[in-house]
Amino acid sequence: MGTNIGGVVDKRIGMLAIRDAETKELSGIVVFCTAHPNVLKGDSDVLSADYPGMTREILEKTVNCPVMIVQGAAGNVNAKYRGSRKALKQMAHILSGHILTMLPTVIYSPIVNVRTVSSTMQMKLKDIPEIDEIRSMAQLAEEQWGVNTDEWLTIVLEKYKQGIRQLSINLEVQLFQVNDGMFSGVPMEPFSETALEVKENLQNELAFFGGYTNGYIGYLPTKEEFSYGGYEVELNPVVYGPVTNLLMPSEENTAELVVKRVMELYTA
């Protein structure tokens, strides 16, 4: 697996700056960006919050207010620089530099619309396959990721023996809106194409969609990605399923249904 330099990326950096109406002093900043926080790899012995943590430290020291970094639809987007502490500093300095450049251009306005919405939808998973394919999935995950899949195998085989083929789990979809801007998300790792679809459907450059929202279940690939297979599409449930309860991949149209739910929440 390599890097697709022509791949789809949500290149927007979203920023919500809040200041005191009287003193004009900043009260806080929310930054929305899209890239896996995995600059430091598995061979690192550093306890780190990766580039979001370093970016936050730089910004808080500079602007003297709390800063929150919110992750976008980074399921298929790695950090541009990776593998060293130097790369970590590069990512943090680039992101914080963009924010500090944007900050003087911010036009502040009174809050006339603020709301948070949470909605739960039933997320259908792919049917449990035949026993041979179940065992093949477990074996492939062990070979490629070096994990013990005994627990997943036991759970899925037991459901198969009970005649259970169709699975579904609850998925929370959340939305936070301030005036014309919106942050929405799910507790998964959506792909960038989904975030861009939300933006385009709503015709709003300030409509952001991301992942890791109130937890983590697994990946949310686009329908087109399922034909390629791989970890995000097939093996992640085998690796993390016993913990997240996502025992099988989601159905191929799930990302489309999530976009539809976000639009419903936005216009409600």
MOHUTA-V200740 format. One record per helix or strand. SS is the DSSP state (~ for helix, > for strand). FROM is the first residue (numbers start at 0). TO is the last residue. If there is no record, write none. Layout:
SS;FROM;TO + SS;FROM;TO
This chain:
>;13;18 + >;25;32 + ~;49;62 + >;65;71 + ~;84;102 + >;113;124 + ~;130;144 + ~;149;160 + >;167;177 + >;180;185 + >;188;189 + ~;191;201 + >;206;209 + >;218;219 + ~;222;226 + ~;230;243 + >;249;249 + ~;253;266
